[in-house]
Amino acid sequence: MKRIPFSIISVLLAVVISCNSNKQNPETGPVNLQAKADSLEKEVIEGHDVAMPKSMKIPALQKEAKRLIDSIGKLPAKAQEAAAPYKTKLEELVKDLEYAGMAMDKWMTEYSFDSARDNIEQRIKYLTEEKIKVDKVKEAVSGSIAKADSLLKATL
């Protein structure tokens, strides 16, 4: 039987050990981290894609609510008094719509599509925070528009 030189065995053993040490933990490996980052980015973009078209309705809804507030202000005193609760709701609606529009604009201005592309852990952290923000924006936009729809329908 031939003997295999010790140096060849050492090299083969070193290769096997180095190959095994390059395997990544399934939870934290680069492939899974990249998949998580990609998934978060997709969720952020989807949040934007839901909120953005709806936010385009905000100026018209604000204008209508302000028009109704002005109309109430032109009513006789007794009618203004009767319409006071509705006017208060309209004023709250205008504030909600202003906030939603401002939140959408602010988020879009501050969002950086390319943030931390070279550091996957930082990117995941950034996208996680942005998902929370865009979800709040989406909620503000959708909520204020739903409130406007129900409140302004009362006048039709």
N, C-alpha and C positions, 0 to 999 in steps of 0.2 A: 504494500500500500504506500502510495506517495504521501509525503508530508507537505502540507500547504504552509508556505512560509508565514511566519508570525506577522510580518508587515502587511501582507494581503488580508489576513484576517482582521487586523487592526483597522485597515482602511474600510473594509466592508462593514464592520461593526460601527465605525464612525458614521458611515453613510446611513445605515439603518437608524441609528440614534438621531441623527440630524433630521431625517425625513419625519420621524415620529414627533420630534419637538416642534416642527413647523405646522403640525395640525392645530387648528384653532378649536377652542371651546365652542360648541354649537350655539351657545347663548351669546357669546361676545365676539365671535370670529368676524373678520372683515366682511365676509359675504352677508352675514346676518345683520351686521351694523349698517351696511349699505342698503340692504332691503328695508330696514327700519326707517332709515333716513328717506328713502324713496317713498315709502308709504306715508310718512308724516308730510312730506312735501306735497304729495297728491291730495291729502286731506286738507291741507292749508289752501291749495289752489281751488279745490271743490268748495270750500267755505267762501272764498272770494267769489267764485262763479255763481253761487246762490245769492249772495248779498248784493253784488254789484248791479245787476239788472234791476233789482227791486229798489235800490237806492236812487236810481234815475227817476223814480216817481216822486221822490221827496219834495223837490221844489214846487211841483204842481199842487201837491197836497198841502204844503205850507201856504201857498198862495190862496187856495180855497178856504182854508181855516181862517186866515187873516181877513179875507173878504167877509166871511160870516161874522167875525168879531166886530169888524167895522159896521156891518149892517145892524147888528144888535145895538151898537152905540148910537145909531140914528133913530132907533125906535122911541116912541113916547116913554116917559119915565115908568109908568106902570108895566108896560111890556118889557122894558129893560130889566125891571125887578123880577119879573116872571122868568125871563131868559137867563138870569144871572148864573144858575148852576150849569147851564149848557155853555155859557160863555167861559166859565172857569175851566170846564173840560176842554174846550177849544184852546184856551191859553196853555194848558198842560200839554195838549197835543202838539202845539207849535214848538214848545220846548223839547219834547221827546223827538220830534222830527229833526230839529236843529242838532240835537246831540247825535242822533243816528247818522246824519249827513257828515257832521264833523268827525265822528269816529271812523267812518268809512274812509274819508279823505286822509285823515291822520295815519291810519293803518297802511293805506296804499303808499303814502309818501315815505313812511319809515321802513316798510318791508324791503329787505334786500334778498333778491332771488339767489345771488351768488354768495351769500354769507357763509363763511367757514367751509368752503368746498374742499379745502385741503386738510381739514381736521374733522374726521367723521364724528367723534364724540361731541365736539363743539357744535357741529351742524345739527346733530340730534337734539341737543339742548336748545339751540336757537329755534329749530322748527317746532319743538314741543311748546315753547313759550309763544310762538307765533300762532300755533293752532288754538291755544287758549284765547289769545287776543282776537283772532278772526271769528271764533265761535261767539264771543261776546258782541262783536260788531254785527254778525249775522243775526243774533238774537235782538239787538237794538233796532236794526233795520226792519226785520220781519215783524217784531212786536209793535213798533210805531206805525207801520203801514197797516197792520191788522186793526189797530186802534183807530186809525184814520178812516179806514173803510167802514167800520161799524158806526163811528161817530158822524161821519159826513153823510152816510146813507140815511141817517135820521132826518136830514134836511130835504131829501128828495121826495 
